[in-house]
């Protein structure tokens, strides 16, 4: 399926579902999770934690509370903070499971961050290529607007380069 790479703050996006880059505990600390928590509120964190822990690569779905979305899909691409790093398999599984969770709920739009990249220990270049592969190979029933979002300028350029190499 086609998708768009965008730069920005995931917590400011409007979509049927937003994906949280979660650890297996689903505790919403910093990075993407922190941004979503600041806008979504403490209820979002409480709802996420109540669904955890989950296995590496799995997802949990909550209401979006104060965010401009119906759902937040908490995708565990990395172990609990400090307990290891993301892997190719965890990023691949978390991406696929997030896409499936949104599609199963009839979502038409989804915003997904660079799961497992950066502070989770996986390079943005390699992670973006994996996420791009998973989105492209996904055959949705309802999803037709998937946005892959990157926050920083440097990481956006890296992801853009990786995705361009992937499609050439």
Rosetta constraint file for C-alpha pairs under 8 A:
AtomPair CA 1 CA 135 HARMONIC 6.26 0.50
AtomPair CA 1 CA 136 HARMONIC 4.50 0.50
AtomPair CA 1 CA 137 HARMONIC 6.35 0.50
AtomPair CA 1 CA 138 HARMONIC 6.00 0.50
AtomPair CA 1 CA 139 HARMONIC 6.47 0.50
AtomPair CA 1 CA 140 HARMONIC 7.67 0.50
AtomPair CA 1 CA 144 HARMONIC 7.84 0.50
AtomPair CA 2 CA 135 HARMONIC 7.53 0.50
AtomPair CA 2 CA 136 HARMONIC 6.07 0.50
AtomPair CA 2 CA 144 HARMONIC 7.89 0.50
AtomPair CA 2 CA 146 HARMONIC 7.47 0.50
AtomPair CA 3 CA 135 HARMONIC 7.27 0.50
AtomPair CA 3 CA 136 HARMONIC 7.51 0.50
AtomPair CA 3 CA 145 HARMONIC 6.73 0.50
AtomPair CA 3 CA 146 HARMONIC 4.96 0.50
AtomPair CA 3 CA 147 HARMONIC 5.70 0.50
AtomPair CA 3 CA 148 HARMONIC 7.02 0.50
AtomPair CA 4 CA 146 HARMONIC 6.49 0.50
AtomPair CA 4 CA 147 HARMONIC 4.86 0.50
AtomPair CA 4 CA 148 HARMONIC 6.03 0.50
AtomPair CA 5 CA 147 HARMONIC 5.87 0.50
AtomPair CA 5 CA 148 HARMONIC 4.77 0.50
AtomPair CA 5 CA 149 HARMONIC 5.90 0.50
AtomPair CA 5 CA 150 HARMONIC 7.64 0.50
AtomPair CA 5 CA 160 HARMONIC 7.25 0.50
AtomPair CA 6 CA 147 HARMONIC 6.60 0.50
AtomPair CA 6 CA 148 HARMONIC 6.13 0.50
AtomPair CA 6 CA 149 HARMONIC 4.87 0.50
AtomPair CA 6 CA 150 HARMONIC 6.37 0.50
AtomPair CA 6 CA 156 HARMONIC 7.78 0.50
AtomPair CA 7 CA 149 HARMONIC 5.46 0.50
AtomPair CA 7 CA 150 HARMONIC 4.85 0.50
AtomPair CA 7 CA 151 HARMONIC 5.48 0.50
AtomPair CA 7 CA 152 HARMONIC 7.18 0.50
AtomPair CA 7 CA 153 HARMONIC 7.53 0.50
AtomPair CA 7 CA 156 HARMONIC 6.32 0.50
AtomPair CA 8 CA 12 HARMONIC 7.91 0.50
AtomPair CA 8 CA 149 HARMONIC 6.50 0.50
AtomPair CA 8 CA 150 HARMONIC 6.14 0.50
AtomPair CA 8 CA 151 HARMONIC 4.83 0.50
AtomPair CA 8 CA 152 HARMONIC 7.50 0.50
AtomPair CA 9 CA 13 HARMONIC 7.04 0.50
AtomPair CA 9 CA 35 HARMONIC 7.72 0.50
AtomPair CA 9 CA 149 HARMONIC 7.72 0.50
AtomPair CA 9 CA 150 HARMONIC 7.67 0.50
AtomPair CA 9 CA 151 HARMONIC 5.74 0.50
AtomPair CA 10 CA 18 HARMONIC 7.44 0.50
AtomPair CA 10 CA 32 HARMONIC 7.22 0.50
AtomPair CA 10 CA 35 HARMONIC 7.51 0.50
AtomPair CA 10 CA 36 HARMONIC 7.27 0.50
AtomPair CA 10 CA 111 HARMONIC 7.21 0.50
AtomPair CA 10 CA 113 HARMONIC 7.40 0.50
AtomPair CA 10 CA 149 HARMONIC 6.77 0.50
AtomPair CA 10 CA 151 HARMONIC 7.78 0.50
AtomPair CA 11 CA 35 HARMONIC 5.86 0.50
AtomPair CA 11 CA 36 HARMONIC 5.02 0.50
AtomPair CA 11 CA 39 HARMONIC 6.42 0.50
AtomPair CA 11 CA 40 HARMONIC 7.96 0.50
AtomPair CA 11 CA 67 HARMONIC 6.69 0.50
AtomPair CA 12 CA 67 HARMONIC 7.68 0.50
AtomPair CA 12 CA 68 HARMONIC 7.54 0.50
AtomPair CA 13 CA 18 HARMONIC 7.97 0.50
AtomPair CA 13 CA 68 HARMONIC 6.75 0.50
AtomPair CA 13 CA 111 HARMONIC 7.51 0.50
AtomPair CA 14 CA 67 HARMONIC 7.91 0.50
AtomPair CA 14 CA 68 HARMONIC 4.93 0.50
AtomPair CA 14 CA 69 HARMONIC 5.87 0.50
AtomPair CA 15 CA 68 HARMONIC 6.70 0.50
AtomPair CA 15 CA 69 HARMONIC 5.12 0.50
AtomPair CA 15 CA 70 HARMONIC 7.60 0.50
AtomPair CA 15 CA 109 HARMONIC 5.16 0.50
AtomPair CA 15 CA 110 HARMONIC 5.62 0.50
AtomPair CA 15 CA 111 HARMONIC 6.70 0.50
AtomPair CA 16 CA 69 HARMONIC 4.85 0.50
AtomPair CA 16 CA 70 HARMONIC 5.16 0.50
AtomPair CA 16 CA 71 HARMONIC 6.44 0.50
AtomPair CA 16 CA 107 HARMONIC 5.53 0.50
AtomPair CA 16 CA 108 HARMONIC 6.53 0.50
AtomPair CA 16 CA 109 HARMONIC 5.17 0.50
AtomPair CA 16 CA 110 HARMONIC 6.04 0.50
AtomPair CA 17 CA 69 HARMONIC 5.48 0.50
AtomPair CA 17 CA 70 HARMONIC 5.88 0.50
AtomPair CA 17 CA 71 HARMONIC 4.68 0.50
AtomPair CA 17 CA 72 HARMONIC 5.57 0.50
AtomPair CA 17 CA 73 HARMONIC 6.82 0.50
AtomPair CA 17 CA 102 HARMONIC 6.58 0.50
AtomPair CA 17 CA 107 HARMONIC 6.85 0.50
AtomPair CA 17 CA 109 HARMONIC 6.48 0.50
AtomPair CA 17 CA 110 HARMONIC 4.84 0.50
AtomPair CA 17 CA 111 HARMONIC 6.59 0.50
AtomPair CA 18 CA 69 HARMONIC 6.69 0.50
AtomPair CA 18 CA 71 HARMONIC 6.47 0.50
AtomPair CA 18 CA 72 HARMONIC 4.92 0.50
AtomPair CA 18 CA 73 HARMONIC 6.20 0.50
AtomPair CA 18 CA 110 HARMONIC 5.74 0.50
AtomPair CA 18 CA 111 HARMONIC 4.96 0.50
AtomPair CA 18 CA 112 HARMONIC 6.33 0.50
AtomPair CA 19 CA 72 HARMONIC 5.63 0.50
AtomPair CA 19 CA 73 HARMONIC 4.66 0.50
AtomPair CA 19 CA 74 HARMONIC 5.86 0.50
AtomPair CA 19 CA 75 HARMONIC 6.66 0.50
AtomPair CA 19 CA 98 HARMONIC 7.06 0.50
AtomPair CA 19 CA 110 HARMONIC 7.46 0.50
AtomPair CA 19 CA 111 HARMONIC 6.16 0.50
AtomPair CA 19 CA 112 HARMONIC 4.96 0.50
AtomPair CA 19 CA 113 HARMONIC 6.74 0.50
AtomPair CA 20 CA 32 HARMONIC 6.28 0.50
AtomPair CA 20 CA 33 HARMONIC 5.73 0.50
AtomPair CA 20 CA 36 HARMONIC 7.41 0.50
AtomPair CA 20 CA 72 HARMONIC 6.62 0.50
AtomPair CA 20 CA 73 HARMONIC 5.95 0.50
AtomPair CA 20 CA 74 HARMONIC 4.64 0.50
AtomPair CA 20 CA 75 HARMONIC 5.95 0.50
AtomPair CA 20 CA 112 HARMONIC 7.49 0.50
AtomPair CA 20 CA 113 HARMONIC 7.33 0.50
AtomPair CA 21 CA 32 HARMONIC 5.97 0.50
AtomPair CA 21 CA 33 HARMONIC 6.18 0.50
AtomPair CA 21 CA 74 HARMONIC 6.46 0.50
AtomPair CA 21 CA 75 HARMONIC 5.66 0.50
AtomPair CA 21 CA 76 HARMONIC 6.55 0.50
AtomPair CA 21 CA 77 HARMONIC 6.83 0.50
AtomPair CA 21 CA 113 HARMONIC 6.76 0.50
AtomPair CA 21 CA 114 HARMONIC 7.50 0.50
AtomPair CA 21 CA 115 HARMONIC 5.19 0.50
AtomPair CA 21 CA 116 HARMONIC 6.88 0.50
AtomPair CA 22 CA 26 HARMONIC 5.56 0.50
AtomPair CA 22 CA 27 HARMONIC 7.45 0.50
AtomPair CA 22 CA 28 HARMONIC 7.08 0.50
AtomPair CA 22 CA 33 HARMONIC 6.61 0.50
AtomPair CA 22 CA 74 HARMONIC 5.63 0.50
AtomPair CA 22 CA 75 HARMONIC 5.35 0.50
AtomPair CA 22 CA 76 HARMONIC 4.61 0.50
AtomPair CA 22 CA 77 HARMONIC 6.49 0.50
AtomPair CA 22 CA 78 HARMONIC 6.84 0.50
AtomPair CA 22 CA 115 HARMONIC 7.98 0.50
AtomPair CA 23 CA 27 HARMONIC 7.09 0.50
AtomPair CA 23 CA 56 HARMONIC 7.88 0.50
AtomPair CA 23 CA 75 HARMONIC 7.64 0.50
AtomPair CA 23 CA 76 HARMONIC 4.81 0.50
AtomPair CA 23 CA 77 HARMONIC 6.46 0.50
AtomPair CA 23 CA 78 HARMONIC 4.91 0.50
AtomPair CA 23 CA 79 HARMONIC 5.10 0.50
AtomPair CA 23 CA 80 HARMONIC 4.69 0.50
AtomPair CA 23 CA 81 HARMONIC 6.35 0.50
AtomPair CA 24 CA 52 HARMONIC 7.03 0.50
AtomPair CA 24 CA 53 HARMONIC 5.42 0.50
AtomPair CA 24 CA 54 HARMONIC 5.14 0.50
AtomPair CA 24 CA 55 HARMONIC 6.09 0.50
AtomPair CA 24 CA 56 HARMONIC 5.90 0.50
AtomPair CA 24 CA 76 HARMONIC 5.10 0.50
AtomPair CA 24 CA 77 HARMONIC 7.70 0.50
AtomPair CA 24 CA 78 HARMONIC 6.54 0.50
AtomPair CA 24 CA 79 HARMONIC 5.13 0.50
AtomPair CA 24 CA 80 HARMONIC 5.00 0.50
AtomPair CA 25 CA 49 HARMONIC 6.78 0.50
AtomPair CA 25 CA 52 HARMONIC 5.43 0.50
AtomPair CA 25 CA 53 HARMONIC 4.33 0.50
AtomPair CA 25 CA 54 HARMONIC 6.59 0.50
AtomPair CA 25 CA 79 HARMONIC 7.73 0.50
AtomPair CA 25 CA 80 HARMONIC 5.43 0.50
AtomPair CA 26 CA 45 HARMONIC 7.99 0.50
AtomPair CA 26 CA 48 HARMONIC 5.67 0.50
AtomPair CA 26 CA 49 HARMONIC 5.22 0.50
AtomPair CA 26 CA 51 HARMONIC 7.59 0.50
AtomPair CA 26 CA 52 HARMONIC 5.68 0.50
AtomPair CA 26 CA 53 HARMONIC 6.28 0.50
AtomPair CA 26 CA 54 HARMONIC 7.57 0.50
AtomPair CA 26 CA 74 HARMONIC 6.96 0.50
AtomPair CA 26 CA 76 HARMONIC 7.35 0.50
AtomPair CA 26 CA 80 HARMONIC 7.91 0.50
AtomPair CA 27 CA 45 HARMONIC 6.58 0.50
AtomPair CA 27 CA 48 HARMONIC 6.91 0.50
AtomPair CA 27 CA 49 HARMONIC 5.50 0.50
AtomPair CA 28 CA 33 HARMONIC 4.84 0.50
AtomPair CA 28 CA 34 HARMONIC 5.86 0.50
AtomPair CA 28 CA 37 HARMONIC 6.56 0.50
AtomPair CA 28 CA 45 HARMONIC 5.72 0.50
AtomPair CA 28 CA 48 HARMONIC 7.77 0.50
AtomPair CA 28 CA 49 HARMONIC 7.99 0.50
AtomPair CA 29 CA 33 HARMONIC 5.79 0.50
AtomPair CA 29 CA 34 HARMONIC 5.02 0.50
AtomPair CA 30 CA 34 HARMONIC 4.05 0.50
AtomPair CA 30 CA 35 HARMONIC 7.12 0.50
AtomPair CA 31 CA 35 HARMONIC 6.27 0.50
AtomPair CA 32 CA 36 HARMONIC 6.21 0.50
AtomPair CA 32 CA 113 HARMONIC 7.58 0.50
AtomPair CA 33 CA 37 HARMONIC 5.99 0.50
AtomPair CA 34 CA 38 HARMONIC 6.07 0.50
AtomPair CA 35 CA 39 HARMONIC 6.63 0.50
AtomPair CA 36 CA 40 HARMONIC 5.61 0.50
AtomPair CA 36 CA 41 HARMONIC 7.94 0.50
AtomPair CA 36 CA 67 HARMONIC 7.51 0.50
AtomPair CA 37 CA 41 HARMONIC 5.25 0.50
AtomPair CA 37 CA 42 HARMONIC 6.50 0.50
AtomPair CA 37 CA 44 HARMONIC 6.38 0.50
AtomPair CA 37 CA 45 HARMONIC 6.29 0.50
AtomPair CA 38 CA 42 HARMONIC 7.80 0.50
AtomPair CA 39 CA 66 HARMONIC 6.00 0.50
AtomPair CA 39 CA 67 HARMONIC 6.14 0.50
AtomPair CA 40 CA 44 HARMONIC 5.76 0.50
AtomPair CA 40 CA 64 HARMONIC 6.43 0.50
AtomPair CA 40 CA 65 HARMONIC 5.34 0.50
AtomPair CA 40 CA 66 HARMONIC 4.12 0.50
AtomPair CA 40 CA 67 HARMONIC 5.01 0.50
AtomPair CA 41 CA 45 HARMONIC 7.17 0.50
AtomPair CA 41 CA 65 HARMONIC 7.06 0.50
AtomPair CA 41 CA 66 HARMONIC 6.36 0.50
AtomPair CA 42 CA 46 HARMONIC 6.14 0.50
AtomPair CA 43 CA 47 HARMONIC 5.99 0.50
AtomPair CA 43 CA 65 HARMONIC 7.08 0.50
AtomPair CA 44 CA 48 HARMONIC 6.16 0.50
AtomPair CA 44 CA 62 HARMONIC 7.39 0.50
AtomPair CA 44 CA 63 HARMONIC 7.29 0.50
AtomPair CA 44 CA 64 HARMONIC 6.66 0.50
AtomPair CA 44 CA 65 HARMONIC 6.24 0.50
AtomPair CA 45 CA 49 HARMONIC 6.09 0.50
AtomPair CA 46 CA 50 HARMONIC 6.13 0.50
AtomPair CA 47 CA 51 HARMONIC 6.71 0.50
AtomPair CA 47 CA 62 HARMONIC 6.34 0.50
AtomPair CA 47 CA 63 HARMONIC 7.94 0.50
AtomPair CA 48 CA 52 HARMONIC 6.77 0.50
AtomPair CA 48 CA 60 HARMONIC 7.29 0.50
AtomPair CA 48 CA 61 HARMONIC 7.63 0.50
AtomPair CA 48 CA 62 HARMONIC 6.45 0.50
AtomPair CA 48 CA 74 HARMONIC 7.32 0.50
AtomPair CA 49 CA 53 HARMONIC 7.26 0.50
AtomPair CA 51 CA 60 HARMONIC 6.44 0.50
AtomPair CA 52 CA 60 HARMONIC 7.69 0.50
AtomPair CA 54 CA 58 HARMONIC 6.18 0.50
AtomPair CA 54 CA 59 HARMONIC 7.10 0.50
AtomPair CA 54 CA 60 HARMONIC 7.60 0.50
AtomPair CA 54 CA 76 HARMONIC 7.31 0.50
AtomPair CA 55 CA 76 HARMONIC 7.36 0.50
AtomPair CA 56 CA 76 HARMONIC 5.51 0.50
AtomPair CA 56 CA 77 HARMONIC 6.13 0.50
AtomPair CA 56 CA 78 HARMONIC 6.44 0.50
AtomPair CA 56 CA 79 HARMONIC 6.26 0.50
AtomPair CA 56 CA 90 HARMONIC 6.08 0.50
AtomPair CA 56 CA 94 HARMONIC 7.77 0.50
AtomPair CA 57 CA 75 HARMONIC 6.75 0.50
AtomPair CA 57 CA 76 HARMONIC 5.16 0.50
AtomPair CA 57 CA 77 HARMONIC 5.21 0.50
AtomPair CA 57 CA 78 HARMONIC 7.63 0.50
AtomPair CA 57 CA 89 HARMONIC 7.60 0.50
AtomPair CA 57 CA 90 HARMONIC 4.63 0.50
AtomPair CA 57 CA 91 HARMONIC 6.70 0.50
AtomPair CA 57 CA 92 HARMONIC 7.59 0.50
AtomPair CA 57 CA 93 HARMONIC 4.79 0.50
AtomPair CA 57 CA 94 HARMONIC 4.22 0.50
AtomPair CA 57 CA 95 HARMONIC 7.95 0.50
AtomPair CA 57 CA 97 HARMONIC 7.48 0.50
AtomPair CA 58 CA 75 HARMONIC 6.13 0.50
AtomPair CA 58 CA 76 HARMONIC 5.69 0.50
AtomPair CA 58 CA 77 HARMONIC 7.78 0.50
AtomPair CA 58 CA 93 HARMONIC 7.01 0.50
AtomPair CA 58 CA 94 HARMONIC 5.70 0.50
AtomPair CA 58 CA 97 HARMONIC 6.44 0.50
AtomPair CA 59 CA 73 HARMONIC 6.45 0.50
AtomPair CA 59 CA 74 HARMONIC 5.30 0.50
AtomPair CA 59 CA 75 HARMONIC 4.44 0.50
AtomPair CA 59 CA 76 HARMONIC 6.03 0.50
AtomPair CA 59 CA 94 HARMONIC 6.68 0.50
AtomPair CA 59 CA 97 HARMONIC 6.37 0.50
AtomPair CA 59 CA 98 HARMONIC 6.40 0.50
AtomPair CA 59 CA 101 HARMONIC 7.86 0.50
AtomPair CA 60 CA 73 HARMONIC 5.87 0.50
AtomPair CA 60 CA 74 HARMONIC 5.17 0.50
AtomPair CA 60 CA 75 HARMONIC 6.82 0.50
AtomPair CA 61 CA 71 HARMONIC 6.64 0.50
AtomPair CA 61 CA 72 HARMONIC 5.79 0.50
AtomPair CA 61 CA 73 HARMONIC 4.56 0.50
AtomPair CA 61 CA 74 HARMONIC 6.08 0.50
AtomPair CA 61 CA 101 HARMONIC 7.74 0.50
AtomPair CA 62 CA 71 HARMONIC 5.71 0.50
AtomPair CA 62 CA 72 HARMONIC 5.38 0.50
AtomPair CA 62 CA 73 HARMONIC 6.59 0.50
AtomPair CA 62 CA 74 HARMONIC 7.85 0.50
AtomPair CA 63 CA 70 HARMONIC 6.08 0.50
AtomPair CA 63 CA 71 HARMONIC 4.67 0.50
AtomPair CA 63 CA 72 HARMONIC 6.04 0.50
AtomPair CA 64 CA 68 HARMONIC 7.36 0.50
AtomPair CA 64 CA 69 HARMONIC 5.76 0.50
AtomPair CA 64 CA 70 HARMONIC 5.45 0.50
AtomPair CA 64 CA 71 HARMONIC 4.72 0.50
AtomPair CA 64 CA 72 HARMONIC 5.20 0.50
AtomPair CA 65 CA 70 HARMONIC 7.98 0.50
AtomPair CA 73 CA 98 HARMONIC 6.28 0.50
AtomPair CA 73 CA 101 HARMONIC 7.46 0.50
AtomPair CA 73 CA 102 HARMONIC 7.67 0.50
AtomPair CA 74 CA 98 HARMONIC 7.77 0.50
AtomPair CA 75 CA 94 HARMONIC 5.23 0.50
AtomPair CA 75 CA 95 HARMONIC 7.25 0.50
AtomPair CA 75 CA 97 HARMONIC 7.58 0.50
AtomPair CA 75 CA 98 HARMONIC 6.23 0.50
AtomPair CA 75 CA 115 HARMONIC 7.69 0.50
AtomPair CA 76 CA 90 HARMONIC 7.60 0.50
AtomPair CA 76 CA 94 HARMONIC 6.00 0.50
AtomPair CA 77 CA 86 HARMONIC 5.78 0.50
AtomPair CA 77 CA 87 HARMONIC 7.65 0.50
AtomPair CA 77 CA 90 HARMONIC 4.89 0.50
AtomPair CA 77 CA 91 HARMONIC 4.97 0.50
AtomPair CA 77 CA 93 HARMONIC 7.65 0.50
AtomPair CA 77 CA 94 HARMONIC 5.38 0.50
AtomPair CA 77 CA 115 HARMONIC 5.91 0.50
AtomPair CA 77 CA 116 HARMONIC 5.11 0.50
AtomPair CA 78 CA 84 HARMONIC 7.36 0.50
AtomPair CA 78 CA 85 HARMONIC 5.76 0.50
AtomPair CA 78 CA 86 HARMONIC 4.37 0.50
AtomPair CA 78 CA 87 HARMONIC 7.53 0.50
AtomPair CA 78 CA 90 HARMONIC 6.79 0.50
AtomPair CA 78 CA 91 HARMONIC 7.83 0.50
AtomPair CA 78 CA 116 HARMONIC 5.73 0.50
AtomPair CA 78 CA 120 HARMONIC 6.24 0.50
AtomPair CA 79 CA 83 HARMONIC 5.74 0.50
AtomPair CA 79 CA 84 HARMONIC 5.85 0.50
AtomPair CA 79 CA 85 HARMONIC 6.45 0.50
AtomPair CA 79 CA 86 HARMONIC 6.89 0.50
AtomPair CA 80 CA 84 HARMONIC 7.55 0.50
AtomPair CA 85 CA 116 HARMONIC 7.74 0.50
AtomPair CA 85 CA 120 HARMONIC 5.48 0.50
AtomPair CA 85 CA 121 HARMONIC 5.14 0.50
AtomPair CA 85 CA 122 HARMONIC 7.14 0.50
AtomPair CA 86 CA 90 HARMONIC 6.09 0.50
AtomPair CA 86 CA 91 HARMONIC 6.73 0.50
AtomPair CA 86 CA 116 HARMONIC 5.11 0.50
AtomPair CA 86 CA 117 HARMONIC 7.49 0.50
AtomPair CA 86 CA 120 HARMONIC 5.74 0.50
AtomPair CA 86 CA 121 HARMONIC 6.02 0.50
AtomPair CA 86 CA 122 HARMONIC 5.97 0.50
AtomPair CA 87 CA 91 HARMONIC 6.18 0.50
AtomPair CA 87 CA 116 HARMONIC 7.52 0.50
AtomPair CA 87 CA 122 HARMONIC 6.91 0.50
AtomPair CA 88 CA 92 HARMONIC 6.05 0.50
AtomPair CA 88 CA 127 HARMONIC 7.41 0.50
AtomPair CA 88 CA 130 HARMONIC 7.32 0.50
AtomPair CA 89 CA 93 HARMONIC 5.96 0.50
AtomPair CA 90 CA 94 HARMONIC 5.88 0.50
AtomPair CA 90 CA 116 HARMONIC 7.86 0.50
AtomPair CA 91 CA 95 HARMONIC 6.01 0.50
AtomPair CA 91 CA 115 HARMONIC 6.11 0.50
AtomPair CA 91 CA 116 HARMONIC 5.98 0.50
AtomPair CA 91 CA 127 HARMONIC 7.17 0.50
AtomPair CA 91 CA 130 HARMONIC 7.28 0.50
AtomPair CA 91 CA 131 HARMONIC 7.17 0.50
AtomPair CA 92 CA 96 HARMONIC 6.19 0.50
AtomPair CA 92 CA 130 HARMONIC 6.30 0.50
AtomPair CA 92 CA 131 HARMONIC 6.54 0.50
AtomPair CA 92 CA 134 HARMONIC 6.61 0.50
AtomPair CA 93 CA 97 HARMONIC 5.92 0.50
AtomPair CA 94 CA 98 HARMONIC 6.00 0.50
AtomPair CA 94 CA 115 HARMONIC 7.66 0.50
AtomPair CA 95 CA 99 HARMONIC 6.28 0.50
AtomPair CA 95 CA 115 HARMONIC 7.41 0.50
AtomPair CA 95 CA 131 HARMONIC 6.31 0.50
AtomPair CA 95 CA 134 HARMONIC 6.67 0.50
AtomPair CA 95 CA 135 HARMONIC 7.65 0.50
AtomPair CA 96 CA 100 HARMONIC 6.18 0.50
AtomPair CA 96 CA 134 HARMONIC 6.19 0.50
AtomPair CA 96 CA 135 HARMONIC 7.48 0.50
AtomPair CA 96 CA 138 HARMONIC 7.56 0.50
AtomPair CA 97 CA 101 HARMONIC 6.01 0.50
AtomPair CA 98 CA 102 HARMONIC 6.28 0.50
AtomPair CA 99 CA 103 HARMONIC 6.15 0.50
AtomPair CA 99 CA 135 HARMONIC 7.63 0.50
AtomPair CA 99 CA 138 HARMONIC 7.65 0.50
AtomPair CA 100 CA 104 HARMONIC 5.92 0.50
AtomPair CA 100 CA 140 HARMONIC 7.91 0.50
AtomPair CA 101 CA 105 HARMONIC 6.44 0.50
AtomPair CA 102 CA 106 HARMONIC 6.57 0.50
AtomPair CA 102 CA 107 HARMONIC 5.29 0.50
AtomPair CA 102 CA 110 HARMONIC 7.25 0.50
AtomPair CA 102 CA 143 HARMONIC 7.50 0.50
AtomPair CA 103 CA 107 HARMONIC 5.46 0.50
AtomPair CA 103 CA 108 HARMONIC 7.45 0.50
AtomPair CA 103 CA 140 HARMONIC 6.29 0.50
AtomPair CA 103 CA 141 HARMONIC 6.30 0.50
AtomPair CA 103 CA 142 HARMONIC 5.66 0.50
AtomPair CA 103 CA 143 HARMONIC 5.78 0.50
AtomPair CA 106 CA 141 HARMONIC 7.76 0.50
AtomPair CA 106 CA 142 HARMONIC 5.50 0.50
AtomPair CA 106 CA 143 HARMONIC 7.37 0.50
AtomPair CA 107 CA 142 HARMONIC 6.04 0.50
AtomPair CA 107 CA 143 HARMONIC 5.76 0.50
AtomPair CA 108 CA 142 HARMONIC 5.28 0.50
AtomPair CA 108 CA 143 HARMONIC 4.05 0.50
AtomPair CA 108 CA 144 HARMONIC 5.46 0.50
AtomPair CA 108 CA 145 HARMONIC 6.16 0.50
AtomPair CA 109 CA 143 HARMONIC 5.81 0.50
AtomPair CA 109 CA 144 HARMONIC 6.30 0.50
AtomPair CA 109 CA 145 HARMONIC 4.53 0.50
AtomPair CA 109 CA 146 HARMONIC 5.73 0.50
AtomPair CA 109 CA 147 HARMONIC 7.94 0.50
AtomPair CA 110 CA 143 HARMONIC 7.46 0.50
AtomPair CA 110 CA 145 HARMONIC 6.36 0.50
AtomPair CA 110 CA 146 HARMONIC 4.91 0.50
AtomPair CA 110 CA 147 HARMONIC 6.26 0.50
AtomPair CA 111 CA 146 HARMONIC 5.90 0.50
AtomPair CA 111 CA 147 HARMONIC 4.71 0.50
AtomPair CA 111 CA 148 HARMONIC 5.91 0.50
AtomPair CA 111 CA 149 HARMONIC 6.63 0.50
AtomPair CA 112 CA 146 HARMONIC 7.55 0.50
AtomPair CA 112 CA 147 HARMONIC 6.25 0.50
AtomPair CA 112 CA 148 HARMONIC 4.97 0.50
AtomPair CA 112 CA 149 HARMONIC 5.98 0.50
AtomPair CA 113 CA 148 HARMONIC 5.74 0.50
AtomPair CA 113 CA 149 HARMONIC 4.91 0.50
AtomPair CA 113 CA 150 HARMONIC 6.08 0.50
AtomPair CA 114 CA 124 HARMONIC 7.10 0.50
AtomPair CA 114 CA 127 HARMONIC 6.76 0.50
AtomPair CA 114 CA 128 HARMONIC 6.36 0.50
AtomPair CA 114 CA 131 HARMONIC 7.42 0.50
AtomPair CA 114 CA 148 HARMONIC 7.37 0.50
AtomPair CA 114 CA 149 HARMONIC 7.03 0.50
AtomPair CA 114 CA 150 HARMONIC 6.54 0.50
AtomPair CA 115 CA 127 HARMONIC 7.33 0.50
AtomPair CA 115 CA 131 HARMONIC 7.84 0.50
AtomPair CA 116 CA 120 HARMONIC 4.97 0.50
AtomPair CA 116 CA 121 HARMONIC 6.83 0.50
AtomPair CA 116 CA 122 HARMONIC 5.90 0.50
AtomPair CA 116 CA 127 HARMONIC 7.15 0.50
AtomPair CA 117 CA 121 HARMONIC 5.96 0.50
AtomPair CA 117 CA 122 HARMONIC 4.50 0.50
AtomPair CA 117 CA 123 HARMONIC 5.53 0.50
AtomPair CA 117 CA 124 HARMONIC 5.22 0.50
AtomPair CA 117 CA 127 HARMONIC 6.07 0.50
AtomPair CA 118 CA 122 HARMONIC 5.94 0.50
AtomPair CA 118 CA 123 HARMONIC 6.15 0.50
AtomPair CA 118 CA 124 HARMONIC 6.30 0.50
AtomPair CA 122 CA 126 HARMONIC 7.35 0.50
AtomPair CA 122 CA 127 HARMONIC 6.44 0.50
AtomPair CA 123 CA 127 HARMONIC 5.93 0.50
AtomPair CA 124 CA 128 HARMONIC 5.71 0.50
AtomPair CA 124 CA 155 HARMONIC 6.53 0.50
AtomPair CA 124 CA 158 HARMONIC 6.73 0.50
AtomPair CA 124 CA 159 HARMONIC 6.31 0.50
AtomPair CA 125 CA 129 HARMONIC 6.43 0.50
AtomPair CA 125 CA 158 HARMONIC 5.69 0.50
AtomPair CA 125 CA 159 HARMONIC 5.51 0.50
AtomPair CA 125 CA 161 HARMONIC 7.74 0.50
AtomPair CA 125 CA 162 HARMONIC 5.38 0.50
AtomPair CA 126 CA 130 HARMONIC 6.40 0.50
AtomPair CA 126 CA 162 HARMONIC 7.24 0.50
AtomPair CA 127 CA 131 HARMONIC 6.14 0.50
AtomPair CA 128 CA 132 HARMONIC 5.89 0.50
AtomPair CA 128 CA 159 HARMONIC 5.40 0.50
AtomPair CA 128 CA 162 HARMONIC 6.48 0.50
AtomPair CA 128 CA 163 HARMONIC 6.72 0.50
AtomPair CA 129 CA 133 HARMONIC 6.14 0.50
AtomPair CA 129 CA 159 HARMONIC 7.56 0.50
AtomPair CA 129 CA 162 HARMONIC 5.72 0.50
AtomPair CA 129 CA 163 HARMONIC 5.68 0.50
AtomPair CA 129 CA 166 HARMONIC 6.33 0.50
AtomPair CA 130 CA 134 HARMONIC 6.29 0.50
AtomPair CA 131 CA 135 HARMONIC 6.21 0.50
AtomPair CA 132 CA 136 HARMONIC 6.06 0.50
AtomPair CA 132 CA 163 HARMONIC 6.62 0.50
AtomPair CA 132 CA 166 HARMONIC 7.99 0.50
AtomPair CA 133 CA 137 HARMONIC 6.11 0.50
AtomPair CA 133 CA 166 HARMONIC 7.90 0.50
AtomPair CA 134 CA 138 HARMONIC 6.17 0.50
AtomPair CA 140 CA 144 HARMONIC 7.60 0.50
AtomPair CA 150 CA 155 HARMONIC 6.61 0.50
AtomPair CA 150 CA 156 HARMONIC 5.40 0.50
AtomPair CA 150 CA 159 HARMONIC 7.90 0.50
AtomPair CA 151 CA 155 HARMONIC 7.26 0.50
AtomPair CA 151 CA 156 HARMONIC 6.93 0.50
AtomPair CA 152 CA 156 HARMONIC 6.00 0.50
AtomPair CA 153 CA 157 HARMONIC 6.29 0.50
AtomPair CA 154 CA 158 HARMONIC 6.27 0.50
AtomPair CA 155 CA 159 HARMONIC 6.03 0.50
AtomPair CA 156 CA 160 HARMONIC 5.99 0.50
AtomPair CA 157 CA 161 HARMONIC 6.13 0.50
AtomPair CA 158 CA 162 HARMONIC 6.19 0.50
AtomPair CA 159 CA 163 HARMONIC 6.05 0.50
AtomPair CA 160 CA 164 HARMONIC 6.12 0.50
AtomPair CA 161 CA 165 HARMONIC 6.26 0.50
AtomPair CA 162 CA 166 HARMONIC 6.15 0.50
AtomPair CA 163 CA 167 HARMONIC 6.33 0.50
AtomPair CA 164 CA 168 HARMONIC 6.26 0.50
